[in-house]
Amino acid sequence: MYSIPRRQSGATLVEMAIIAPVFLLVLIAIIELSMMFFATLTMQYAVREGGRFAITGRCSESGAANQQRFNTVIAKIRDSSMGMYDRTAPVISVNGTQYSTKTYGNAMFGAAGDILVIQLDSSWPVSTPMLSSFFTNGVYRFTVAATMRNEIFQSCKT
């Protein structure tokens, strides 16, 4: 049987106390980085789905005449984002023009045959102290976009 010398009996515990916090910080940083990339990819998918819906010119999937095209496109983006839309609070740009919720309109997605570029500028707050120093104000900012040509369609009635 192997016996540990008396002077080394607590060395393992001390080594663990030194290594464990560093290991946990690195592990949490890896999890946070993966969440940032997950948010980016999810929002890219959502803007692509919203763009695919927008190029059809449809006003709503249910056929409701009073629901406008932009509300349906934004709802499609929100539904496809798995909750990331509300978490990242994106600023929407269509064909280079930023829109707020007060300035949305049916014409913002263009007419039949026009090129449509939907861009979302989003931000993700970084909570890991080790990572936050790498980002301005501790916030990861990212942009996702989708570019497509509108199909031939009849304009929605407002």
Biotite code that builds the C-alpha atoms (Angstrom):
import biotite.structure as struc

atoms = struc.array([
    struc.Atom([0.000, 0.000, 0.000], chain_id="A", res_id=1, res_name="MET", atom_name="CA", element="C"),
    struc.Atom([1.223, 3.471, -0.934], chain_id="A", res_id=2, res_name="TYR", atom_name="CA", element="C"),
    struc.Atom([1.353, 6.054, 1.852], chain_id="A", res_id=3, res_name="SER", atom_name="CA", element="C"),
    struc.Atom([1.431, 9.818, 1.340], chain_id="A", res_id=4, res_name="ILE", atom_name="CA", element="C"),
    struc.Atom([4.135, 11.675, 3.225], chain_id="A", res_id=5, res_name="PRO", atom_name="CA", element="C"),
    struc.Atom([2.713, 13.860, 6.011], chain_id="A", res_id=6, res_name="ARG", atom_name="CA", element="C"),
    struc.Atom([3.945, 17.140, 4.513], chain_id="A", res_id=7, res_name="ARG", atom_name="CA", element="C"),
    struc.Atom([1.956, 16.567, 1.253], chain_id="A", res_id=8, res_name="GLN", atom_name="CA", element="C"),
    struc.Atom([-1.338, 15.434, 2.765], chain_id="A", res_id=9, res_name="SER", atom_name="CA", element="C"),
    struc.Atom([-3.201, 18.721, 2.008], chain_id="A", res_id=10, res_name="GLY", atom_name="CA", element="C"),
    struc.Atom([-1.531, 19.565, -1.313], chain_id="A", res_id=11, res_name="ALA", atom_name="CA", element="C"),
    struc.Atom([-4.358, 18.183, -3.443], chain_id="A", res_id=12, res_name="THR", atom_name="CA", element="C"),
    struc.Atom([-6.938, 20.274, -1.637], chain_id="A", res_id=13, res_name="LEU", atom_name="CA", element="C"),
    struc.Atom([-4.871, 23.446, -2.046], chain_id="A", res_id=14, res_name="VAL", atom_name="CA", element="C"),
    struc.Atom([-4.296, 22.751, -5.750], chain_id="A", res_id=15, res_name="GLU", atom_name="CA", element="C"),
    struc.Atom([-8.021, 22.207, -6.255], chain_id="A", res_id=16, res_name="MET", atom_name="CA", element="C"),
    struc.Atom([-8.821, 25.465, -4.445], chain_id="A", res_id=17, res_name="ALA", atom_name="CA", element="C"),
    struc.Atom([-6.485, 27.332, -6.805], chain_id="A", res_id=18, res_name="ILE", atom_name="CA", element="C"),
    struc.Atom([-7.595, 25.645, -10.050], chain_id="A", res_id=19, res_name="ILE", atom_name="CA", element="C"),
    struc.Atom([-11.381, 25.357, -9.492], chain_id="A", res_id=20, res_name="ALA", atom_name="CA", element="C"),
    struc.Atom([-12.281, 29.095, -9.758], chain_id="A", res_id=21, res_name="PRO", atom_name="CA", element="C"),
    struc.Atom([-10.191, 29.508, -12.908], chain_id="A", res_id=22, res_name="VAL", atom_name="CA", element="C"),
    struc.Atom([-11.744, 26.388, -14.425], chain_id="A", res_id=23, res_name="PHE", atom_name="CA", element="C"),
    struc.Atom([-15.275, 27.568, -13.604], chain_id="A", res_id=24, res_name="LEU", atom_name="CA", element="C"),
    struc.Atom([-14.648, 31.033, -15.085], chain_id="A", res_id=25, res_name="LEU", atom_name="CA", element="C"),
    struc.Atom([-13.353, 29.495, -18.305], chain_id="A", res_id=26, res_name="VAL", atom_name="CA", element="C"),
    struc.Atom([-16.324, 27.116, -18.425], chain_id="A", res_id=27, res_name="LEU", atom_name="CA", element="C"),
    struc.Atom([-18.811, 29.969, -17.927], chain_id="A", res_id=28, res_name="ILE", atom_name="CA", element="C"),
    struc.Atom([-17.019, 32.050, -20.575], chain_id="A", res_id=29, res_name="ALA", atom_name="CA", element="C"),
    struc.Atom([-17.323, 29.179, -23.063], chain_id="A", res_id=30, res_name="ILE", atom_name="CA", element="C"),
    struc.Atom([-21.038, 28.853, -22.286], chain_id="A", res_id=31, res_name="ILE", atom_name="CA", element="C"),
    struc.Atom([-21.548, 32.599, -22.718], chain_id="A", res_id=32, res_name="GLU", atom_name="CA", element="C"),
    struc.Atom([-19.659, 32.650, -26.042], chain_id="A", res_id=33, res_name="LEU", atom_name="CA", element="C"),
    struc.Atom([-21.777, 29.784, -27.286], chain_id="A", res_id=34, res_name="SER", atom_name="CA", element="C"),
    struc.Atom([-24.948, 31.670, -26.279], chain_id="A", res_id=35, res_name="MET", atom_name="CA", element="C"),
    struc.Atom([-23.756, 34.740, -28.207], chain_id="A", res_id=36, res_name="MET", atom_name="CA", element="C"),
    struc.Atom([-23.159, 32.673, -31.326], chain_id="A", res_id=37, res_name="PHE", atom_name="CA", element="C"),
    struc.Atom([-26.478, 30.886, -30.835], chain_id="A", res_id=38, res_name="PHE", atom_name="CA", element="C"),
    struc.Atom([-28.246, 34.277, -30.663], chain_id="A", res_id=39, res_name="ALA", atom_name="CA", element="C"),
    struc.Atom([-26.484, 35.415, -33.836], chain_id="A", res_id=40, res_name="THR", atom_name="CA", element="C"),
    struc.Atom([-27.404, 32.287, -35.776], chain_id="A", res_id=41, res_name="LEU", atom_name="CA", element="C"),
    struc.Atom([-30.973, 32.288, -34.477], chain_id="A", res_id=42, res_name="THR", atom_name="CA", element="C"),
    struc.Atom([-31.490, 35.914, -35.468], chain_id="A", res_id=43, res_name="MET", atom_name="CA", element="C"),
    struc.Atom([-29.946, 35.214, -38.895], chain_id="A", res_id=44, res_name="GLN", atom_name="CA", element="C"),
    struc.Atom([-32.478, 32.414, -39.380], chain_id="A", res_id=45, res_name="TYR", atom_name="CA", element="C"),
    struc.Atom([-35.325, 34.646, -38.164], chain_id="A", res_id=46, res_name="ALA", atom_name="CA", element="C"),
    struc.Atom([-34.478, 37.531, -40.509], chain_id="A", res_id=47, res_name="VAL", atom_name="CA", element="C"),
    struc.Atom([-34.191, 35.080, -43.392], chain_id="A", res_id=48, res_name="ARG", atom_name="CA", element="C"),
    struc.Atom([-37.632, 33.638, -42.594], chain_id="A", res_id=49, res_name="GLU", atom_name="CA", element="C"),
    struc.Atom([-39.094, 37.149, -42.325], chain_id="A", res_id=50, res_name="GLY", atom_name="CA", element="C"),
    struc.Atom([-37.482, 38.083, -45.648], chain_id="A", res_id=51, res_name="GLY", atom_name="CA", element="C"),
    struc.Atom([-38.828, 34.950, -47.319], chain_id="A", res_id=52, res_name="ARG", atom_name="CA", element="C"),
    struc.Atom([-42.307, 35.886, -46.131], chain_id="A", res_id=53, res_name="PHE", atom_name="CA", element="C"),
    struc.Atom([-41.888, 39.554, -47.126], chain_id="A", res_id=54, res_name="ALA", atom_name="CA", element="C"),
    struc.Atom([-40.939, 38.821, -50.746], chain_id="A", res_id=55, res_name="ILE", atom_name="CA", element="C"),
    struc.Atom([-44.256, 37.059, -51.339], chain_id="A", res_id=56, res_name="THR", atom_name="CA", element="C"),
    struc.Atom([-46.177, 40.287, -50.723], chain_id="A", res_id=57, res_name="GLY", atom_name="CA", element="C"),
    struc.Atom([-48.708, 38.543, -48.494], chain_id="A", res_id=58, res_name="ARG", atom_name="CA", element="C"),
    struc.Atom([-50.358, 40.641, -45.807], chain_id="A", res_id=59, res_name="CYS", atom_name="CA", element="C"),
    struc.Atom([-51.120, 37.814, -43.416], chain_id="A", res_id=60, res_name="SER", atom_name="CA", element="C"),
    struc.Atom([-51.121, 34.068, -43.324], chain_id="A", res_id=61, res_name="GLU", atom_name="CA", element="C"),
    struc.Atom([-54.686, 33.980, -42.006], chain_id="A", res_id=62, res_name="SER", atom_name="CA", element="C"),
    struc.Atom([-56.009, 36.156, -44.821], chain_id="A", res_id=63, res_name="GLY", atom_name="CA", element="C"),
    struc.Atom([-57.232, 38.901, -42.481], chain_id="A", res_id=64, res_name="ALA", atom_name="CA", element="C"),
    struc.Atom([-57.659, 42.002, -44.640], chain_id="A", res_id=65, res_name="ALA", atom_name="CA", element="C"),
    struc.Atom([-56.949, 44.483, -41.848], chain_id="A", res_id=66, res_name="ASN", atom_name="CA", element="C"),
    struc.Atom([-53.584, 43.011, -40.869], chain_id="A", res_id=67, res_name="GLN", atom_name="CA", element="C"),
    struc.Atom([-50.846, 44.888, -42.691], chain_id="A", res_id=68, res_name="GLN", atom_name="CA", element="C"),
    struc.Atom([-47.806, 43.425, -44.380], chain_id="A", res_id=69, res_name="ARG", atom_name="CA", element="C"),
    struc.Atom([-45.200, 44.896, -42.053], chain_id="A", res_id=70, res_name="PHE", atom_name="CA", element="C"),
    struc.Atom([-46.936, 43.613, -38.914], chain_id="A", res_id=71, res_name="ASN", atom_name="CA", element="C"),
    struc.Atom([-46.969, 40.125, -40.399], chain_id="A", res_id=72, res_name="THR", atom_name="CA", element="C"),
    struc.Atom([-43.306, 40.247, -41.473], chain_id="A", res_id=73, res_name="VAL", atom_name="CA", element="C"),
    struc.Atom([-42.166, 41.484, -38.046], chain_id="A", res_id=74, res_name="ILE", atom_name="CA", element="C"),
    struc.Atom([-44.337, 38.827, -36.384], chain_id="A", res_id=75, res_name="ALA", atom_name="CA", element="C"),
    struc.Atom([-42.736, 36.190, -38.621], chain_id="A", res_id=76, res_name="LYS", atom_name="CA", element="C"),
    struc.Atom([-39.263, 37.361, -37.562], chain_id="A", res_id=77, res_name="ILE", atom_name="CA", element="C"),
    struc.Atom([-40.295, 37.375, -33.894], chain_id="A", res_id=78, res_name="ARG", atom_name="CA", element="C"),
    struc.Atom([-41.872, 33.904, -34.125], chain_id="A", res_id=79, res_name="ASP", atom_name="CA", element="C"),
    struc.Atom([-38.804, 32.435, -35.841], chain_id="A", res_id=80, res_name="SER", atom_name="CA", element="C"),
    struc.Atom([-36.350, 33.882, -33.326], chain_id="A", res_id=81, res_name="SER", atom_name="CA", element="C"),
    struc.Atom([-37.098, 31.488, -30.437], chain_id="A", res_id=82, res_name="MET", atom_name="CA", element="C"),
    struc.Atom([-37.423, 34.425, -28.028], chain_id="A", res_id=83, res_name="GLY", atom_name="CA", element="C"),
    struc.Atom([-34.146, 36.056, -29.074], chain_id="A", res_id=84, res_name="MET", atom_name="CA", element="C"),
    struc.Atom([-35.964, 38.962, -30.793], chain_id="A", res_id=85, res_name="TYR", atom_name="CA", element="C"),
    struc.Atom([-37.132, 40.366, -27.464], chain_id="A", res_id=86, res_name="ASP", atom_name="CA", element="C"),
    struc.Atom([-33.844, 39.529, -25.694], chain_id="A", res_id=87, res_name="ARG", atom_name="CA", element="C"),
    struc.Atom([-31.649, 41.277, -28.284], chain_id="A", res_id=88, res_name="THR", atom_name="CA", element="C"),
    struc.Atom([-33.964, 44.272, -28.968], chain_id="A", res_id=89, res_name="ALA", atom_name="CA", element="C"),
    struc.Atom([-33.010, 44.645, -32.647], chain_id="A", res_id=90, res_name="PRO", atom_name="CA", element="C"),
    struc.Atom([-33.140, 47.836, -34.701], chain_id="A", res_id=91, res_name="VAL", atom_name="CA", element="C"),
    struc.Atom([-34.697, 47.057, -38.076], chain_id="A", res_id=92, res_name="ILE", atom_name="CA", element="C"),
    struc.Atom([-33.329, 48.488, -41.312], chain_id="A", res_id=93, res_name="SER", atom_name="CA", element="C"),
    struc.Atom([-34.966, 47.832, -44.646], chain_id="A", res_id=94, res_name="VAL", atom_name="CA", element="C"),
    struc.Atom([-33.029, 48.762, -47.784], chain_id="A", res_id=95, res_name="ASN", atom_name="CA", element="C"),
    struc.Atom([-30.691, 50.925, -45.709], chain_id="A", res_id=96, res_name="GLY", atom_name="CA", element="C"),
    struc.Atom([-33.388, 52.905, -43.864], chain_id="A", res_id=97, res_name="THR", atom_name="CA", element="C"),
    struc.Atom([-33.860, 52.408, -40.119], chain_id="A", res_id=98, res_name="GLN", atom_name="CA", element="C"),
    struc.Atom([-37.427, 52.054, -38.920], chain_id="A", res_id=99, res_name="TYR", atom_name="CA", element="C"),
    struc.Atom([-38.964, 52.468, -35.511], chain_id="A", res_id=100, res_name="SER", atom_name="CA", element="C"),
    struc.Atom([-42.307, 50.968, -34.566], chain_id="A", res_id=101, res_name="THR", atom_name="CA", element="C"),
    struc.Atom([-43.970, 54.310, -35.341], chain_id="A", res_id=102, res_name="LYS", atom_name="CA", element="C"),
    struc.Atom([-42.654, 54.569, -38.908], chain_id="A", res_id=103, res_name="THR", atom_name="CA", element="C"),
    struc.Atom([-43.437, 51.084, -40.227], chain_id="A", res_id=104, res_name="TYR", atom_name="CA", element="C"),
    struc.Atom([-45.523, 51.050, -43.383], chain_id="A", res_id=105, res_name="GLY", atom_name="CA", element="C"),
    struc.Atom([-46.593, 48.709, -46.151], chain_id="A", res_id=106, res_name="ASN", atom_name="CA", element="C"),
    struc.Atom([-44.241, 50.367, -48.653], chain_id="A", res_id=107, res_name="ALA", atom_name="CA", element="C"),
    struc.Atom([-41.122, 49.722, -46.566], chain_id="A", res_id=108, res_name="MET", atom_name="CA", element="C"),
    struc.Atom([-40.603, 46.253, -48.099], chain_id="A", res_id=109, res_name="PHE", atom_name="CA", element="C"),
    struc.Atom([-40.809, 47.553, -51.668], chain_id="A", res_id=110, res_name="GLY", atom_name="CA", element="C"),
    struc.Atom([-42.890, 46.639, -54.665], chain_id="A", res_id=111, res_name="ALA", atom_name="CA", element="C"),
    struc.Atom([-42.865, 43.561, -56.856], chain_id="A", res_id=112, res_name="ALA", atom_name="CA", element="C"),
    struc.Atom([-39.448, 42.953, -58.431], chain_id="A", res_id=113, res_name="GLY", atom_name="CA", element="C"),
    struc.Atom([-37.561, 45.246, -56.006], chain_id="A", res_id=114, res_name="ASP", atom_name="CA", element="C"),
    struc.Atom([-34.497, 44.070, -54.119], chain_id="A", res_id=115, res_name="ILE", atom_name="CA", element="C"),
    struc.Atom([-35.289, 43.698, -50.428], chain_id="A", res_id=116, res_name="LEU", atom_name="CA", element="C"),
    struc.Atom([-32.573, 43.932, -47.770], chain_id="A", res_id=117, res_name="VAL", atom_name="CA", element="C"),
    struc.Atom([-33.724, 43.385, -44.199], chain_id="A", res_id=118, res_name="ILE", atom_name="CA", element="C"),
    struc.Atom([-31.060, 44.049, -41.577], chain_id="A", res_id=119, res_name="GLN", atom_name="CA", element="C"),
    struc.Atom([-31.276, 43.687, -37.804], chain_id="A", res_id=120, res_name="LEU", atom_name="CA", element="C"),
    struc.Atom([-28.734, 45.411, -35.564], chain_id="A", res_id=121, res_name="ASP", atom_name="CA", element="C"),
    struc.Atom([-28.854, 43.584, -32.253], chain_id="A", res_id=122, res_name="SER", atom_name="CA", element="C"),
    struc.Atom([-26.993, 43.533, -28.968], chain_id="A", res_id=123, res_name="SER", atom_name="CA", element="C"),
    struc.Atom([-26.345, 40.881, -26.344], chain_id="A", res_id=124, res_name="TRP", atom_name="CA", element="C"),
    struc.Atom([-25.293, 41.897, -22.804], chain_id="A", res_id=125, res_name="PRO", atom_name="CA", element="C"),
    struc.Atom([-22.164, 40.040, -21.684], chain_id="A", res_id=126, res_name="VAL", atom_name="CA", element="C"),
    struc.Atom([-22.329, 39.008, -18.046], chain_id="A", res_id=127, res_name="SER", atom_name="CA", element="C"),
    struc.Atom([-19.027, 37.171, -17.631], chain_id="A", res_id=128, res_name="THR", atom_name="CA", element="C"),
    struc.Atom([-16.427, 39.627, -16.252], chain_id="A", res_id=129, res_name="PRO", atom_name="CA", element="C"),
    struc.Atom([-13.646, 37.854, -18.123], chain_id="A", res_id=130, res_name="MET", atom_name="CA", element="C"),
    struc.Atom([-15.410, 38.431, -21.466], chain_id="A", res_id=131, res_name="LEU", atom_name="CA", element="C"),
    struc.Atom([-17.049, 41.815, -20.914], chain_id="A", res_id=132, res_name="SER", atom_name="CA", element="C"),
    struc.Atom([-13.710, 43.622, -21.147], chain_id="A", res_id=133, res_name="SER", atom_name="CA", element="C"),
    struc.Atom([-13.388, 42.474, -24.770], chain_id="A", res_id=134, res_name="PHE", atom_name="CA", element="C"),
    struc.Atom([-16.650, 44.186, -25.803], chain_id="A", res_id=135, res_name="PHE", atom_name="CA", element="C"),
    struc.Atom([-17.519, 47.886, -25.794], chain_id="A", res_id=136, res_name="THR", atom_name="CA", element="C"),
    struc.Atom([-19.543, 48.654, -22.634], chain_id="A", res_id=137, res_name="ASN", atom_name="CA", element="C"),
    struc.Atom([-19.811, 44.911, -22.003], chain_id="A", res_id=138, res_name="GLY", atom_name="CA", element="C"),
    struc.Atom([-22.237, 44.433, -24.900], chain_id="A", res_id=139, res_name="VAL", atom_name="CA", element="C"),
    struc.Atom([-21.783, 42.136, -27.894], chain_id="A", res_id=140, res_name="TYR", atom_name="CA", element="C"),
    struc.Atom([-23.223, 43.912, -30.953], chain_id="A", res_id=141, res_name="ARG", atom_name="CA", element="C"),
    struc.Atom([-24.000, 41.991, -34.113], chain_id="A", res_id=142, res_name="PHE", atom_name="CA", element="C"),
    struc.Atom([-25.797, 42.524, -37.397], chain_id="A", res_id=143, res_name="THR", atom_name="CA", element="C"),
    struc.Atom([-27.685, 39.963, -39.440], chain_id="A", res_id=144, res_name="VAL", atom_name="CA", element="C"),
    struc.Atom([-29.248, 40.539, -42.853], chain_id="A", res_id=145, res_name="ALA", atom_name="CA", element="C"),
    struc.Atom([-31.148, 38.864, -45.660], chain_id="A", res_id=146, res_name="ALA", atom_name="CA", element="C"),
    struc.Atom([-31.185, 40.047, -49.280], chain_id="A", res_id=147, res_name="THR", atom_name="CA", element="C"),
    struc.Atom([-33.852, 38.816, -51.700], chain_id="A", res_id=148, res_name="MET", atom_name="CA", element="C"),
    struc.Atom([-35.825, 39.973, -54.732], chain_id="A", res_id=149, res_name="ARG", atom_name="CA", element="C"),
    struc.Atom([-39.551, 40.523, -54.264], chain_id="A", res_id=150, res_name="ASN", atom_name="CA", element="C"),
    struc.Atom([-41.784, 38.163, -56.197], chain_id="A", res_id=151, res_name="GLU", atom_name="CA", element="C"),
    struc.Atom([-44.523, 39.394, -58.503], chain_id="A", res_id=152, res_name="ILE", atom_name="CA", element="C"),
    struc.Atom([-47.496, 40.198, -56.270], chain_id="A", res_id=153, res_name="PHE", atom_name="CA", element="C"),
    struc.Atom([-50.397, 42.590, -55.828], chain_id="A", res_id=154, res_name="GLN", atom_name="CA", element="C"),
    struc.Atom([-49.902, 45.247, -53.179], chain_id="A", res_id=155, res_name="SER", atom_name="CA", element="C"),
    struc.Atom([-51.647, 44.873, -49.832], chain_id="A", res_id=156, res_name="CYS", atom_name="CA", element="C"),
    struc.Atom([-54.553, 47.166, -49.092], chain_id="A", res_id=157, res_name="LYS", atom_name="CA", element="C"),
    struc.Atom([-53.997, 49.462, -46.090], chain_id="A", res_id=158, res_name="THR", atom_name="CA", element="C"),
])
